[in-house]
Amino acid sequence: MSAPREGWEVVIGLEVHAQLSTRAKIFSGASTAFGAAPNTQACAVDIALPGVLPVLNRGAVERAIKFGLAVNGKINRRSVFARKNYFYPDLPKGYQISQYELPIIVGGAVPIQVGGVEKAVRLTRAHLEEDAGKSLHEDFHGMTGIDLNRAGTPLLEIVSEPDMGSTEEAVAYAKALHALVRWIGICDGNMQEGSFRCDANVSVRRRGETRLGTRCEIKNLNSFRFLERAIDYEVERQIELLEDGGRVVQETRLFDPDRGETRSMRTKEEAHDYRYFPDPDLLPLEVSEAWIEEVRATLPELPQEKRSRYQREYGLTAYDAGVLTSSKEMADYFEALVERLPREPKLCANWVMGELSGWLHRRGLEIDASPISPAQLAGLLGRLVDGTISGKIAKEVFDALARGEAEGEEAADRIIETRGLKQISDAAALEAIVDRIIAANPQQVADYRAGKEKLFAYFVGQAMRATQGKANPAQLNEILKRRLGGP
């Protein structure tokens, strides 16, 4: 992520479309499953045949309420669906059913951490709406196909205040929001399938100015990497334009990932261009206090609450707690692990964030696809704690577990036994090995005793090599220091 040029400030707000995890669409019973053949999941309501009426999906409303509670937003007891009028080939009604003046959620905030500093990004609103269809270009030379499977898919559009002052903050916010909607189970967050996508509103102004600059909206960014690249490009484009004496035109732009640049799509519409008016086919949405409390009872422990508990109960740092709660799956894994090793929360945290996460990252896997279960990792760490194996051998056992060399909760023990990896803690055996090494390296011994203390690592290495890495490190160090300490 690049910093803006000196003397300039960046202002960013994001509009995020989160597809709600209902099986049916927001106003019809058609399926929302991804991957069906084009136009096989669009019913009469979705394609706007005459005489049909929309019926609101209760599950979509409950998911919106759940989100509002999770961000401490205000849940409007009465909200209204409106028609947002515009023409586009994949919108057969000629309008999109959305919410405008009275959305279901107002306010709230999402905490982010950037550079070790926590900041709350305020939310303007979150409103329910239906998705449009999709235009298909690749399979139709010189023509465009229309797939209406997505028409009517339930969305929660989450609009932030322009609170972000850098690309880094914008990406941190998008990631935090992505983790939250998955955490509370209202959206699967699959960005490749379009379940979570961002529009970024970007403007720049000279440092010290209070008036916002003219913003451009970059549409449909479906990866955090694209979001970062698109904002960085747009910031540079706007600053160059202004420094050359030009002006920024308010418009909607698309990001071309192949060229790494944004390009103009259309001039930016204002709200009045859409001629919003209340949808006469849908009654105002009334949400009772009892309904809200019913939904509240289904909320899991939220990430921020869990982070505080990890620090309080396990003595973890804010950084560790933040990493371990970056996804519900990682937090679940950690808790299943620490439940088996309740006296070793820091050791558990280190292995989840270090060895396990690194192994998964190198293979492009998420933690819910880990080949090592929490019970298996607990078995391995238990042998590390009781001194059966050293830290170095533990990594060897970890790799064997990841390759599926043994199965079941006792897999680590079987690998240790089969490979003969038990740590050598027999003091007499270790002393004999040290004696042989000292006798075989008289010059190094003399140099060490003359003050070259760095040679100590040489002797440790020799001993480890002689024991194939199985010497108890603490015992070995103690014996070496004693033996090398004098003639």
N, C-alpha and C positions, 0 to 999 in steps of 0.2 A: 504494500500500500504506500502510495507516495503522498508526501505532505504538500499542501498548496503552496504556491509561490509566496515569498515574503511580502507582507503588506496586504494580503487578501484573506478573507474569511469564507468558509463554506457553510451553507445551511442546507440541511437534508431532512426531508420527511418521507416516510414510507407508507404506502398503501399495500397491505398484504391480503391476498385472497386465499383463505383457508377453506378447502373443500371439506364439508362436514361429513362425518363418517356414518351417515344413514344409508340403509340398503336401498331405499326408494328416494325419488326426487322430491324437491321441496313442495311441489304443487301437484304431483301425480304419483301413481303407483309404479311407474317404470323403473327398471333397475339402474343403479349407478355403477355397476361393476365395470372395471376397466378392461379394455381389450376385445370387446365384442366387435363383430363385423359392422361396418358403417350402417347407420340408420336401422339397426335392429332393436335398439333400446329407446325408441322415441315414440310415445303414444300420441293420441289425438290432442291431449292437452299440450304436450311439449311442442308439437308442430302447429298449434293454433288453428285447428279446424273449427269452422263456425259452430256455435252452439255449445261448446264445452266450457266448463268452469273450473278454475283452480281450487284445490282443497289443501290447506296448509298442513304440512307434515309436523306433528307434535315433537318428534324426535329432533328435528332441526332447531326448534325453539329451545328445547331443553339443553342442547349443546351450546347455544348462544348464551343462555343463562349461566351455564357452568363456566364459560369463559369470563363472563362479567364478574362472577364471584371470585375467580382466580386472580383477576387483576385489580380487585377492589374498585370496580366501576359501579356506576349507578344503573340499576336495572329499571328501566321505565315500566311502570305498571300498565301503561297504554302506549302502544306504538302503532304506526300506520304504514301499510305498504303503498307504494306509489308506482306510477308508470313513468319510466325514463324513456322518452321517445327519441329514437334515432333509427336510421335505416342502415342495415348492413345485411349482406346476403345470408349470413348464418343466423339471423334473428327474424324468423318468419312472422312473428306477431307485429314487428315494427316497433316494439317497445320491450324493455326489460322490466320485470317486476323487481323492485328494489325498495329500500326505505330511504327517505330523504329528510324531511323536517323533524320527524319523530322516530328516531332509530331505537332499537331495543336496548342498546348499551351506550352510555355516555360516560366519558372520563375513564379513570383508572391509570395504571402505570405499569411498566415492565422494567425491572432492575437489570442493569448490565454492568459488567466489569471490564474496564479497559486500562491497561497499564497498572493494574493493582488498585485502581480507584473505582468505587461503585458510584453509579449514577442512575437516576430513574428517568426513563423516557416516558413522557406523558402521552396518553391516548386521547384523541379527540372523540372518537366514537367507534362503535363496531355495529354494523348493520347486516341484516339478512338480505340475501338476494339470490336470484337464479343465475346460473351461467348461461352463456349463449352456445351455439353450435361451433363447429370448427370448419374452416376452409381448408381444403386439401389441394395442394398445387403440384406435388412431386409426381403423382401418377397420371396427371392429365396434361399432356403437352398442349400448350396454348389455351388451356381451359382451366377452370377451377371446379373442383367437386365440393359438395357440402355434406358433412356428416353431422347429423343432429343428435347423436348419442349423448353429447354433453348438455344439450339444451334442457334446462330445468334442474341441472345438478345443483344441490344446495351449497351456497357459499356464505362465509362470514367475512365481510370486508372489514379489515381492522386498520383504522386510519390513525397515524401518529401525529403529534404536534411536530413542527420543524425543530426538534430538540437536538438533532445530531450535528456535530460540527466537524466531522471527519469521516472518511470512508471506513476507518477502523470502527468507529462507533456505530455506523449504519450496519456493518456486517455483524457486529456483536449483538445489536438489537434484533436483527433478522434471525440469528442463531438462537437467541434466548426465546424469541416468540415461537420459533419452530419447535424447540424443545418443550415449551409449555403446552402447546396444543396437542402434541403427542403424549405428553405426561398425563394430561387430564382426559385423554382418550376421545377428543372431539374431531381429530383429523389424523390421517395416517402419515402426513408430512412427506409423501412421496413426490419429490420435485420433478423427477423424470416423467411421471405420469400427469403432471400439472396439478397435483393436489395442494401444492403450496407454492405460490408465485408472488413476486413483488413488483410493484411499480415504484420507481424512485423519483421523487421531486427534488431537483437539484438547482440551487442558485448560488451565486457568489456576490460578494460585496467587498469594498475596500475596508480594511481593518479600521474599526472605530465608527463606521456608519451604523445607524440604527434601523434605517429603512431596508426592508428586504429587497434583494435584487429580483429581476424577472426570472421566474423558474421555468424549467423544462421538465417534462415528465418522461421517464424512460420506461417503456411498457414491458410487461411479461418476462421478467428476469427469473429464470428457473434454476439457478444455482448460485451459491454464495460467491463462487469465483467470478461468475459473470457479473453479479451485483458489484463486486469490488472493481472489476475492470471497467465496467460501464460508467460508474461514478467517477473514477479517476480520469477517464477520457473526457467526460463531460465537463468536469471542473477545469481541466486544462483548455478545452475548446472555448468555454465561456470567458476565461481570463484572457486568453489570446485575442479573442474578438474585441473585448473591451479595451485592452491595452493598445490595439490597433485603431481605436477610435470608432469601432462599430457598436452595435447594440444587440442585446440578446432578444430574440423573438420568442414569445410564449408559444410553445408548441409541444406536441407529443412526438417522441422519438423512439426508434427501435435500435437495439444493440445488435451489431453483427459480430458474433464471436470469432468468425474466421478472419475478419479484417481488424478486429479489436477496436471498433469505432461505433459511435452512434450516428444515425442519420434520420433526417426529418421524415415523419410519417404523415402528420397533418397538423394544422394549427390547433392549439389547445382550446377546447370548448369550455365555456363557462356554464354554470348550473342552469342559467335561463335558456341556454341553447337547447336543453333537453326537454323543456316544457313539462316539467314534473307536475303531475296531479294525482290525488289519491285514487288508487285502483277501485273502481266501483264494484268489482267482482269479489273483493275481499273485505270482510269486516275488520275494524280495528282489532289489533291483537291485545287482549287483556291478560295480564300475568298476575296471579294472586300471590299474596304473601306465603300462603301454604305451599303453593307450587315451588316458589323459590326455596323454601326451607327443605322441601322434598329433594330438590336437586342438590342443595348444599350438603345434604347427608351422604351424597354419593362421591363427593370430592375426596381424592386421596390427599395425603400429606403433601403439601406443595414444595417445590424446590427450595424456596427461601427458608421455609420452616425446617426442612430437612438439613440444609446447610448449617443453620444455627444449632440444631441438635447434634450434628456430627462434631462440631467444635466443642459443645458443652459436654456431651457424654463420652466422646472418644478422644478429646484433646487434640483434634486435628487442626491444622492451620486453615485459615480462610481459603487459601489457594487450594489445598487438598480437598476441602469440603466442596469448593466450587467445581473442581474437575470431576469429582465422584458423583455430583448431581447434574452433570451436563446432559445426562439423559436418564430416563426412568430405568432403562435396562441396566445401565451401569450401576445406578444406585441399588437396584434389586440384587445385582450380582455381589456387590460389596457387602450388603447386609446379610446375604445368605452365607458369605464367607466368614464374616466376623461373628456371626451367630455360632459358628463351630470353633472359632478361636477368640473367645470374648476378651482374653487378656492381651491380645496382640493386634489391636485396631490399626496401629501405625504400620506394622509389618504388612498387614492385609492391604492397607491403602497403597503402600509402596509397590507391592507386586501387581495390584490391579492397574495402577496408573503407569507402572514401568514395564515390567517384562510382558505382562499379558496385553496391554494396550499397544505396545510396540510391535509385538508379534502379529496382532490383528491388523494394525495399520499397514504393515508391510504387505499384507495379503488382501487389503481392501475389504476387510470384514468388519461387521459391527459386533458388539460384545454378545448379542443374543445368538450369534452364530459361532461362538467360541467352542472349539472341540474339547476344551477342558472345563468340566463343570466346577461350580464352587466347592462341592464336596471333594473332588479330586485335588483341587489346588489346596484345600485345607489339609488334606492328607500329606501333601508335599511339604507345606509350611510347618506342619506339626513335627515332621522329622528334622526340619531345620532348627526348630526351637529346642527340641530335646537333644540336639547334638549328634544325631545319627549321621547326618550329612553336613558338609560345609556349604557355604554360599555358592561356591563355584560348582560343586557337584549338583546343587539344587537346580542350577540353570540347565545342566545336562539332563536331569530328570524331567524338568519342565519341557524341554524340546521333545523328549521321548513321549511324554504324555500328549503333547500337541500332535505328534505323528500317529497317535492311537496305538502305541506299542503295547499298552495294557488297558483293560476296561474295568469299570466298576469303581466304587468308592475307595477300594484298597489298591488302586492301580499304581500309585507312587511306591508303595511298599513292595509290590511285585517287581517293579523295575529296579529298585534298589537291590533287592535280593538277587534277582537274575543276573544283574550286571556286576554284582560284587562291589557296590559303591559305598558300603558303610564306612564311615569316617574312622581313621585309626586314632584311638584315644588312649592306647596302651602306652603309659609313660616310658616303660623300659624299652619298648620297641622303637619309640621315637628318639630316645636318647641314643640308642645304638646307631640309628640312621644319622643323627647329627654328628656323632663321633666319627663316622666314616667320612662324612663330607668335610669335616675340619681337617682330618688327616690327609685327604686328597687335595686340599687347596691351601698349602702352607703360606704361599705368598699373599693370597687374598686375606688370610687370617692376620698376617703381620700388618698388612696395609690397614685393615679395619682397626686393629688395636692401636695403630699409629694415628688414627683420627679420621680415616675415610669411612664415615658412618653410612654413606650411601650404599656401601657394599653389603649392608645387612639384607637388602632386597635380593641381592645375588644368592646369599645363603638360603633365604626362604624359597627362592625359585628352585635351587638345587634340591632342597628337601621335598618340595612338592612334586618335582619331576620324579624323584626316587620313589615316592609313594603314589604316583599316578594321580596326584591331586587329592588324595584321601586323608592326608594328615590333618588332625585337628588344629586349625590355625592358631588359636589362643595358646594351646599347649606348646605347639611348635615354637612360637615366638618366645615364650617364656624360657624354654630349654636353650634355644639359640642365644638369647641374651645372656643367660647364665654361663653357658660354655664359652662364648666369645669374650666374656667380660674379663677373663684372666688366662694365664698360660696353663 
